[in-house]
């Protein structure tokens, strides 16, 4: 096989894999929205609001007049503000800049895997939620089939980042060799997550149990990305078997 043909095959394979990832991520955003309760009186917080694009979709799903956001990246906060999100810069690892029992809903999408102290993340969610309020949390799944395959073959799972310098954890990753999480700026108004790598990847069952340990009640869950299968089969299997899908999200309520 000549080098041109080999490069073409590699390029097409990467294109297919990238397409599967984007489809799973878009489905995950829809899954989060499906767990939100329409209520035009809800006071809503988006933790790790990014540049505000997804926060506005969640605001639309709930029907609330405004949505509050917090993010550690100043550039993303500025972009979110331009879109109409009431966003502020805050260190999520420290006490959140909001009073006790000030929100009906707390949303976090692809944030908790960046956090060192998950106990603090969950207890702060509990603190700022009003009694009966709920949280929708989404993250990557350590037990997804592609992560299991990587571990079986002796490589690091795809979801964990080992170094900030560059992505060295798995040579089959779409971003292997690139500076860690700089690729995220393509979808986030030019600001990347390189200062905040993935530090803790959980499974569907472990994230449910973590919230239940702090007196949350699990209500529902969704999943997307059943690699290497294509939709609609992957969508079907993600519903049947969320435990091995790529993206997972759960809804838990403060009891």
PyMOL commands that set and color helices and strands:
alter all, ss='L'
color gray80, all
select helices_A, chain A and resi 3-34+53-62+74-82+112-114+118-128+145-152+182-187+204-213+233-240+242-244
alter helices_A, ss='H'
color red, helices_A
select strands_A, chain A and resi 44-47+68-71+86-89+103-109+129-140+216-224+247-254
alter strands_A, ss='S'
color yellow, strands_A
deselect
rebuild
show_as cartoon
